[in-house]
Amino acid sequence: MQPKPKARPTLADPAVQPGPQAISSWEEAEPLAQELESTPLTERNLTGWLDSWSRLQDRLAERDNRLRLAAKADTNDPDIAAQRL
């Protein structure tokens, strides 16, 4: 008896869903980006600003990576492609 092939991941699978660190939509990312954009940079806050930028970028990249993996697993799912930012 052959083992069952693994089911393809879908957007409902936990491995594909954004985790607590991933951004789930542009509506979630936009205020964070606007806050960074509106913060005047000084010598005192530069390190903190760069840390905040890096965290935002990491969260956006995590979401994109999850959706890219899901799209490679199911190339016929237009919902996956539509959700990439």
Stockholm file with secondary structure:
# STOCKHOLM 1.0

chainA/1-85         MQPKPKARPTLADPAVQPGPQAISSWEEAEPLAQELESTPLTERNLTGWLDSWSRLQDRLAERDNRLRLAAKADTNDPDIAAQRL
#=GR chainA/1-85 SS CCCCCCCCCCTTSTTTSCCTTSCCCHHHHHHHHHHHHHSCCCTTTHHHHHHHHHHHHHHHHHHHHHHHHHHHHCTTCHHHHHHCC
#=GC SS_cons        CCCCCCCCCCTTSTTTSCCTTSCCCHHHHHHHHHHHHHSCCCTTTHHHHHHHHHHHHHHHHHHHHHHHHHHHHCTTCHHHHHHCC
//
